[in-house]
Amino acid sequence: MKTFISTPIYYVNDVPHIGHAYTTFIADMLKKYQVLNGNDVFFLTGTDEHGQKIEQSAKSKSKTPKQYADEISEKFKNLWDMFGIDYDYFIRTTDENHKIAVQKAFERMYQKGDIYKGEYEGHYCVSCESFFTQMQTINGKCPDCGKDTSLLKEESYFFALSKYQDKLLEWYDLNPECILPLHKKNEVIKFVQNGLNDLSITRTGFKWGIDLPENFNDRHHVMYVWLDALLNYVSALGYGGQEERMDFWKNATHIVGKDILRFHAIYWPAFLMSLGLELPKHIYVHGWWTRDGVKMSKSIGNVIHPKDVSDAYGVDVLRYFLMREVPFGQDGDFSQKALVDRINSDLSNDLGNLLNRLVGMSEKYFDKKISSKMTTKFYQKELDEIQIILEKLPLLMEQIHINRYVEELWKLFSLANGLIAKYEPWNLMKENKIDQTQGFLGLIANILAKGSLFLYPIMPRTAEDIATCLHVNISSDSFVHLVSNHQLLEDFVIKKIEPLFPKVENFKMAEVDFLKPPQEDTQKPISIDDFSKLDIRVGTILQASKIQKSDKLLKLQIDLGENKPRQILSGISKSYTPEELVGSQVCVLVNLKPAKMMGEISEGMILASKDEEGLSLLRVEKAKKNGSKVS
């Protein structure tokens, strides 16, 4: 069966972060699993390179938009290559074939009557490339990222999204698993049921985008980034050209983050309906990764770069942690301690030690020779237990219950460790039960061999190391032989390899204190002009409360002498209780860009000092008028 799997194409406004890696690992996992099952898979990833934000970022760095896009796109591609991501095509929206496909799609939608010309007025967020109504904004700020929006009124072409409202609801109803997890599907249905407005799909305020087709006279229009970006999924397959790979589209799966669900589950299916193309079979929606309960952000200095983790602990460890740590669809929290705990417990104790014991016992008792000839005779009950575990795994993968898939797989390795403790092969040898011992080592070898095939989508390099040790090929043929047909390994001589996961005694990455913005060089002198850019004012804390699901953050309402109190989130709950803060005057950095953490907007930062004795807020010696400037 031909299958299409995609990540979103990543926006080139910044270098890859751990959320990008998580999405890409999941797509790579699905491809590897499908290939093991004998399917023909086309795996697409790439970069989204148009839009006002890219034009502005390039200008700020004295580069052309194309030069800037080339630079960032290359970082994504190089990282995926370094991580061993098995993509079939890396698309860029600046590719010529993509531009042609988008223009042809625009023309077909227009000819069908689904695109018309009008005028748009709304609040535009450059950062998110999204429009919002006044009701949707938070005091004029973007509801998604917290940054200021601009009120725009300009000529635009519109896509008749409202025309497809009922058809979309019918699609959701007839395809129960088109969006997973199901609670995300319910969010989409509710949004559509509330009514859809037609969608602005062109802009005139900048030029870095795909022009309208030549037969349109409106050359000052460029296509809005989401129409351009979403069409990559079919332009990569040849849509609008030779269409040489469009047969993969009949069985399409998208992996997306929850922040772009609306675009993929509403706009994209409507575009496909307009073009007369089949709709995706699945849209899998994952959550965000936070750090110690706080959404990662450059402004607060808590971003985790996947290459840093991989360099310190290995790419397979990073893959395992991200897929094991959190149920798919929920937000996950990254901490180095949790990562190291997983290494030392799951990977070192359960898996690595199991393989080490098998190699050691085979070397000691049988000159490294492993045979399964006696395994069925002595251990049929255990073989049946193994089969019960293995039969649960495919459905968990198909329903994208990734962490449960890993948990069930680990039961296999835990079973093997438990059997060693139960049967004590060293005592079997003392009792001269040679055949039973040989059969037992064959049992453990088969557990590891069958387990390595199911481990391969999660930890490909580790699975290949285990398979090499056991003289097994990671392939669809091996999968059929050992899993589908329930066969056992032929006799072989085990290959000794280095321990898979040595215990980690000390953290390998520096821990970052992100209560304050990071500084590149704290010793470098600054000018008075630099200092004057910081707007620090005195404010009184009116209210303080804890943030649910965070053990660090407090939500504060602070009077800064403005029209209304400001909401500021601060990671000080381990040093202060909400009750002791109310009424305190603190120093607040007020011209910091708003940030969104744990679903709440923070509009500033209270200043604090931290040393080995803990954290202390910076306060004024005598009471001052709220809003007084610190200079």
C-alpha positions in Angstrom: 0.0 0.0 0.0 1.2 3.5 -0.8 1.2 5.9 2.1 2.0 9.6 2.4 3.3 11.0 5.7 4.2 14.7 6.4 5.4 17.1 8.9 4.3 20.7 8.6 6.8 22.7 6.6 8.7 24.7 9.2 8.7 28.5 9.1 12.2 29.9 8.6 11.9 32.7 11.1 14.2 30.8 13.5 16.5 27.8 13.8 15.0 24.3 14.7 13.8 23.9 18.3 12.8 20.8 20.2 9.1 21.1 19.1 10.3 20.8 15.5 12.4 17.8 16.4 9.4 16.2 18.2 7.1 16.5 15.2 9.8 15.2 12.8 10.6 12.3 15.0 7.0 11.2 15.1 6.7 11.4 11.3 9.9 9.5 10.9 8.6 6.9 13.4 5.5 6.4 11.4 7.4 5.9 8.2 9.8 3.4 9.7 6.9 1.4 11.2 5.0 1.5 7.8 8.1 0.3 5.9 8.6 -2.6 8.4 5.0 -3.6 7.6 5.8 -3.7 3.8 4.2 -0.4 2.8 5.6 2.0 0.2 5.9 5.4 2.0 6.5 8.9 0.8 7.7 11.1 3.7 7.7 14.8 3.2 9.2 17.6 5.2 10.6 21.0 4.4 10.5 24.8 5.0 7.9 27.5 4.6 9.7 30.6 3.4 7.4 33.4 2.4 5.6 36.1 4.3 6.0 39.5 5.8 7.9 38.2 8.9 10.6 36.7 6.7 10.8 39.9 4.7 11.3 41.9 7.8 13.8 39.5 9.4 15.9 39.4 6.3 15.9 43.2 6.1 17.0 43.5 9.8 20.0 41.3 8.9 20.8 43.2 5.7 20.0 40.2 3.5 17.5 39.5 0.8 14.6 37.3 1.8 15.9 34.5 -0.4 19.4 34.7 1.2 17.9 34.6 4.7 15.5 31.7 3.8 18.4 29.7 2.2 20.4 30.0 5.4 17.7 28.9 7.8 16.3 26.2 5.5 19.8 24.6 5.3 19.9 24.4 9.1 16.7 22.4 9.2 17.9 20.1 6.4 21.3 19.5 7.9 19.8 18.8 11.3 17.4 16.2 10.0 20.2 14.6 8.0 22.4 14.5 11.2 19.4 12.9 13.1 19.0 10.2 10.4 15.5 11.4 9.4 14.4 9.2 6.5 12.5 11.8 4.5 11.9 11.2 0.8 11.6 14.9 -0.2 12.6 18.2 1.4 10.4 20.8 -0.1 10.9 24.6 0.0 8.1 27.0 -0.9 10.6 29.0 -2.9 11.0 26.0 -5.3 9.8 26.8 -8.8 7.6 23.7 -9.1 5.8 24.7 -5.9 5.2 28.2 -7.1 3.6 26.9 -10.3 1.5 24.4 -8.4 0.1 27.2 -6.1 -0.7 29.4 -9.0 -2.5 26.6 -10.8 -4.5 25.8 -7.7 -5.4 29.5 -7.3 -6.7 29.6 -10.8 -8.7 26.4 -10.5 -10.4 27.7 -7.3 -11.1 31.0 -9.0 -12.6 29.4 -12.0 -14.8 27.3 -9.7 -16.2 30.4 -8.1 -14.5 29.8 -4.7 -12.2 32.9 -4.9 -13.5 36.4 -5.2 -12.1 39.9 -4.8 -13.0 42.2 -1.9 -11.6 44.3 1.0 -10.3 43.0 4.3 -10.1 44.8 7.6 -8.8 43.1 10.7 -6.0 42.8 13.3 -3.0 41.2 11.8 -0.2 39.5 13.8 3.0 39.5 11.8 4.6 36.8 14.0 1.8 34.3 13.5 0.9 35.4 10.0 -2.8 35.5 11.1 -5.8 37.8 11.2 -8.0 38.3 14.2 -11.2 40.2 14.9 -11.2 42.8 17.7 -13.1 40.3 19.9 -10.5 37.7 19.3 -7.5 39.9 20.4 -6.5 40.5 24.0 -6.4 44.3 24.3 -5.1 44.5 20.8 -2.6 41.7 21.3 -2.4 38.4 19.5 -4.3 35.7 21.4 -1.8 33.1 20.3 1.6 34.7 20.9 0.8 37.8 22.9 2.5 40.2 20.6 0.9 43.5 19.3 -1.3 43.3 16.3 -1.8 45.9 13.5 -5.1 47.0 12.2 -5.0 46.5 8.5 -7.5 47.5 5.8 -6.5 46.5 2.3 -7.8 45.0 -1.0 -7.7 41.2 -0.9 -8.8 38.0 -2.6 -11.0 35.8 -0.5 -11.6 32.0 -0.4 -15.2 31.1 0.1 -14.6 29.1 3.3 -18.2 29.5 4.5 -19.4 27.6 1.5 -17.7 24.5 2.9 -19.0 24.6 6.5 -21.5 21.8 6.1 -19.2 19.7 3.9 -16.5 19.9 6.6 -18.9 18.9 9.4 -20.1 15.9 7.2 -16.4 14.9 6.7 -15.7 15.0 10.5 -18.9 12.9 11.1 -18.2 10.2 8.5 -14.5 9.8 9.4 -14.3 9.2 13.1 -10.5 9.1 13.2 -9.7 11.8 10.7 -8.4 14.0 13.6 -6.6 12.4 16.6 -6.7 12.7 19.6 -10.5 12.9 19.5 -10.7 15.9 21.9 -8.8 17.9 19.3 -11.4 16.9 16.7 -14.1 18.1 19.0 -12.4 21.5 19.3 -12.4 21.8 15.5 -16.1 20.7 15.2 -17.1 23.3 17.8 -15.2 26.0 15.9 -16.8 25.2 12.6 -20.3 24.9 14.1 -19.9 28.5 15.4 -19.8 29.6 11.8 -17.0 30.1 9.3 -16.0 33.4 7.7 -14.5 33.6 4.2 -10.7 33.6 4.3 -8.4 36.4 3.1 -5.8 34.6 0.9 -3.8 37.5 -0.6 -1.8 40.5 0.7 -0.7 43.8 -0.8 1.4 45.2 2.0 4.6 43.3 1.1 6.2 41.5 -1.9 7.9 38.4 -0.5 5.4 35.8 -1.6 4.0 34.0 -4.7 2.5 36.2 -7.3 -1.0 35.6 -8.7 -1.2 33.8 -12.1 -0.1 35.9 -15.1 -3.6 36.2 -16.5 -4.6 38.2 -13.4 -3.8 41.9 -13.6 -3.3 42.3 -9.9 0.4 41.9 -9.8 0.6 43.9 -6.6 -1.0 40.9 -4.7 0.9 38.0 -3.3 -0.7 34.9 -2.0 -1.2 34.7 1.8 1.2 32.4 3.5 -1.3 29.7 4.5 -2.7 29.1 1.0 0.9 28.9 -0.2 2.2 26.7 2.6 -0.6 24.1 2.8 -0.4 23.4 -0.9 3.1 22.0 -0.4 1.7 18.6 0.5 0.4 18.1 -3.1 3.0 20.2 -5.0 5.7 17.9 -3.7 3.8 15.0 -5.4 3.7 16.8 -8.7 0.3 18.5 -8.5 -0.1 21.1 -11.3 2.7 19.4 -13.3 3.3 15.8 -14.2 1.5 14.6 -11.0 3.9 11.6 -11.0 3.5 10.8 -7.3 -0.1 11.8 -6.7 -1.1 8.2 -6.1 0.5 8.5 -2.6 -2.1 11.1 -1.8 -4.8 8.5 -1.5 -3.6 7.6 1.9 -2.3 10.8 3.5 -1.3 11.4 7.2 -0.3 14.8 8.6 1.6 15.4 11.8 0.9 18.9 13.3 1.3 20.8 16.5 -1.9 22.0 18.2 -1.1 25.7 17.3 -1.7 25.0 13.6 -4.6 22.6 13.9 -7.2 25.1 12.6 -5.3 25.6 9.4 -4.9 21.9 8.7 -8.3 20.6 9.9 -10.4 23.4 8.4 -8.7 25.5 5.8 -6.8 22.6 4.2 -9.7 20.2 3.8 -11.8 23.0 2.3 -9.0 23.8 -0.2 -8.9 20.2 -1.2 -12.6 20.0 -1.6 -12.5 23.0 -3.9 -9.7 21.4 -6.0 -11.6 18.1 -6.1 -8.8 16.2 -4.3 -9.1 13.5 -1.7 -8.9 14.5 1.9 -6.3 13.3 4.4 -7.0 10.0 6.2 -5.5 11.3 9.4 -4.4 14.6 11.0 -2.4 13.7 14.2 -2.2 16.6 16.6 0.5 16.9 19.3 0.9 19.3 22.2 3.7 21.7 23.1 6.9 21.2 25.0 7.5 23.4 28.0 10.5 23.7 30.3 9.8 23.3 34.0 6.2 24.2 33.2 7.0 27.3 31.1 6.5 27.6 27.3 9.9 27.9 25.7 10.7 31.3 24.5 13.8 33.1 23.3 12.8 36.2 25.3 13.1 34.3 28.6 16.0 32.2 27.6 14.6 28.8 28.2 14.7 27.3 24.7 16.1 23.8 24.3 17.9 23.1 21.1 17.6 19.5 20.0 21.2 19.4 18.7 22.5 20.3 22.2 20.6 17.4 23.7 21.7 15.0 21.0 25.3 16.1 21.3 25.2 15.4 25.0 23.1 12.2 25.2 22.6 10.9 21.7 19.7 11.3 19.2 18.1 8.0 20.2 17.9 9.1 23.8 16.2 12.3 22.7 13.7 10.4 20.5 12.9 8.0 23.3 12.4 10.7 25.9 10.1 12.8 23.8 7.9 9.8 22.7 7.9 8.1 26.1 7.5 11.0 28.4 4.0 12.3 27.5 0.8 11.0 26.1 0.4 12.1 22.5 -1.7 15.2 22.2 -0.9 16.6 25.6 1.8 19.2 26.5 5.1 17.7 27.8 7.6 19.2 30.2 11.3 18.8 29.4 13.8 18.6 32.2 17.3 17.2 32.2 16.7 15.4 35.4 13.7 13.5 33.9 15.8 12.7 30.8 18.7 11.3 32.9 16.2 9.3 35.0 14.9 7.7 31.8 18.4 6.8 30.7 19.4 5.3 34.0 16.2 3.4 34.6 14.5 2.4 31.3 17.5 2.4 28.9 20.4 1.4 31.1 18.7 -0.9 33.6 15.9 -2.4 31.6 17.3 -2.6 28.0 21.1 -2.1 28.0 21.6 -4.4 31.0 19.4 -7.1 29.5 21.5 -7.3 26.4 24.8 -7.2 28.4 23.6 -10.1 30.5 22.7 -12.2 27.4 26.1 -11.5 25.9 27.9 -12.3 29.1 26.0 -15.6 29.8 26.3 -16.8 26.3 30.0 -16.1 26.3 30.5 -17.8 29.7 28.4 -20.9 29.1 28.3 -21.5 25.4 31.2 -19.7 23.7 28.7 -17.0 22.5 26.6 -19.6 20.6 22.8 -19.0 20.8 20.3 -21.6 19.8 16.5 -21.6 20.0 16.1 -25.4 19.4 15.2 -26.1 23.1 13.3 -22.9 23.7 9.9 -24.2 22.6 10.3 -27.4 24.6 11.0 -25.6 27.9 9.5 -22.1 27.5 6.3 -22.3 25.4 4.3 -20.5 28.2 6.7 -17.6 28.1 6.6 -17.5 24.2 2.8 -17.2 24.5 3.2 -14.3 26.9 5.6 -12.6 24.5 3.1 -12.9 21.7 0.3 -11.4 23.8 2.4 -8.3 24.3 3.5 -8.0 20.7 -0.1 -8.3 19.4 -1.1 -5.1 21.4 1.5 -2.9 19.7 0.1 -2.4 16.1 -3.2 -1.0 17.3 -1.4 1.4 19.7 0.7 2.7 16.8 -2.2 3.0 14.4 -4.1 5.1 17.0 -1.0 7.2 17.7 -0.8 6.2 21.4 2.9 6.5 21.2 3.8 6.6 24.9 1.5 3.5 25.5 3.2 1.8 22.6 6.6 2.3 24.3 5.2 1.3 27.7 3.9 -2.0 26.3 7.1 -2.6 24.4 9.1 -2.1 27.6 6.9 -4.8 29.3 8.7 -7.2 26.9 12.1 -6.2 28.3 10.8 -6.2 31.9 9.5 -9.7 31.3 12.9 -10.8 30.1 14.6 -9.3 33.2 12.0 -10.9 35.4 12.6 -14.3 33.8 16.3 -14.1 34.4 15.6 -13.5 38.1 13.0 -16.3 38.1 15.0 -19.1 36.4 18.5 -18.1 37.5 20.4 -19.6 34.5 23.6 -19.7 36.5 21.9 -22.2 38.9 20.5 -24.2 35.9 24.1 -24.6 34.8 25.2 -25.7 38.2 22.5 -28.3 38.1 23.8 -29.4 34.7 20.6 -28.5 32.9 22.4 -27.6 29.8 19.5 -27.8 27.3 17.2 -25.8 29.5 19.9 -23.1 29.9 20.5 -23.0 26.2 16.8 -22.8 25.5 16.5 -20.0 28.1 19.2 -17.9 26.4 17.4 -18.5 23.1 14.3 -17.2 24.8 16.0 -14.0 25.9 17.6 -13.6 22.5 14.2 -13.9 20.7 12.6 -11.3 23.1 15.4 -8.9 22.2 15.2 -9.7 18.5 11.4 -9.3 18.2 11.6 -6.3 20.5 14.3 -4.6 18.3 11.9 -4.7 15.3 9.2 -2.8 17.3 11.9 -0.6 18.9 13.2 0.5 15.5 10.6 3.2 14.8 11.3 4.8 18.2 15.1 4.3 18.5 16.5 3.2 15.1 20.2 3.3 15.9 19.7 1.3 19.1 17.5 -1.2 17.4 20.1 -1.7 14.7 22.8 -2.2 17.3 20.8 -4.9 19.0 19.9 -6.5 15.7 23.6 -6.5 14.7 24.5 -8.2 17.9 21.8 -10.9 17.2 22.6 -11.2 13.5 19.1 -10.0 12.6 18.3 -7.6 9.7 15.9 -4.7 10.5 13.6 -5.3 7.5 10.1 -6.2 6.4 11.2 -9.7 5.8 12.5 -10.1 9.3 9.2 -8.6 10.6 7.2 -11.2 8.7 9.4 -14.0 9.8 9.8 -13.2 13.5 6.6 -11.3 14.3 3.8 -12.1 11.8 4.8 -15.8 11.4 5.9 -16.2 15.1 9.2 -17.9 14.1 12.3 -18.1 16.2 15.9 -17.2 15.5 18.2 -19.6 13.7 21.4 -20.7 15.6 24.0 -17.9 15.6 27.1 -16.7 17.4 26.3 -13.5 19.3 28.4 -10.4 18.5 29.8 -8.6 21.5 29.2 -4.8 21.4 29.9 -1.9 23.6 27.3 -1.3 26.4 24.3 0.5 24.9 23.5 2.9 27.8 26.2 3.5 30.5 24.8 5.0 33.6 24.8 8.8 33.7 26.3 10.1 36.9 26.3 13.9 36.2 24.3 16.2 33.9 26.0 16.7 30.6 24.3 20.0 29.7 24.5 23.2 31.7 21.3 24.0 33.6 20.0 27.5 32.6 18.4 29.9 35.0 15.7 31.5 32.8 14.1 33.8 35.5 15.9 36.6 33.7 16.8 37.1 30.0 20.1 35.5 29.0 23.0 37.8 28.4 25.7 36.9 25.9 28.5 38.6 27.9 27.7 39.9 31.3 31.1 41.5 31.6 30.8 43.6 28.4 30.3 47.3 29.2 27.1 48.9 27.9 26.5 52.6 27.2 24.0 54.8 28.9 21.9 54.6 25.7 21.7 50.8 26.1 20.6 51.2 29.7 18.0 53.7 28.7 16.2 51.1 26.6 15.2 49.3 29.8 12.0 50.7 31.2 12.0 49.6 34.8 9.1 50.9 37.1 7.8 50.5 40.6 4.5 48.6 41.0 2.4 47.2 43.7 1.2 43.6 43.7 -2.6 43.6 44.0 -3.2 39.9 43.6 -1.1 36.7 43.5 -2.2 33.2 42.7 -0.6 29.9 41.8 -0.7 28.5 38.2 -2.2 25.1 37.9 0.2 22.4 36.7 3.3 24.6 37.5 5.3 24.3 40.6 7.3 27.5 39.8 4.9 30.1 38.4 2.8 32.6 40.2 0.3 34.8 38.4 0.5 38.4 39.6 -1.7 41.5 39.0 0.5 44.6 39.4 -0.6 48.2 39.6 2.0 50.2 37.6 0.0 53.5 37.5 -1.6 52.6 34.2 -5.3 52.4 33.3 -5.5 48.8 34.6 -3.2 46.3 36.4 -0.8 44.3 34.4 -0.7 40.5 34.5 2.8 39.1 35.0 3.9 35.5 35.5 7.0 34.9 37.6 8.8 31.7 38.5 9.1 32.6 42.2 6.6 30.2 43.9 9.3 28.2 45.6 10.6 31.4 47.3 7.4 33.3 48.0 3.8 32.4 48.9 1.0 34.4 47.2 -0.2 35.7 50.5 3.1 37.4 51.4 3.4 39.1 48.1 0.1 41.0 48.1 0.8 44.7 48.9 4.5 44.5 48.1 6.1 47.0 45.9 8.5 45.5 43.3 10.6 46.6 40.4 9.2 45.6 37.0 10.7 45.6 33.5 7.7 46.9 31.6 8.9 47.1 28.0 9.6 43.4 27.7 7.7 41.7 24.8 4.6 39.8 26.1 5.0 36.1 26.4 2.5 33.2 26.6 3.1 30.7 29.4 0.9 27.8 30.4 -1.9 29.4 28.4 -1.6 32.8 30.1 -0.2 36.1 28.8 2.7 37.7 30.8 3.3 41.5 30.2 6.6 42.2 31.8 9.0 40.8 34.3 9.6 41.4 38.0 13.3 41.7 38.9 15.0 39.4 41.4 18.4 38.3 42.5 19.5 34.7 43.0 22.5 33.1 44.7 23.2 29.8 46.5 20.9 30.9 49.4 17.9 31.3 47.1 15.9 34.1 45.4 15.1 37.6 46.5 12.9 40.2 44.9 14.3 43.7 44.2 12.2 46.2 46.1 12.3 49.9 46.8 13.6 51.1 50.2 10.7 53.5 50.7 7.2 53.4 49.2 7.0 55.1 45.8 4.2 56.1 43.5 3.2 53.2 41.3 4.7 53.7 37.8 7.8 55.6 39.2 10.7 54.9 36.9 13.9 53.2 38.2 16.9 55.0 36.8 
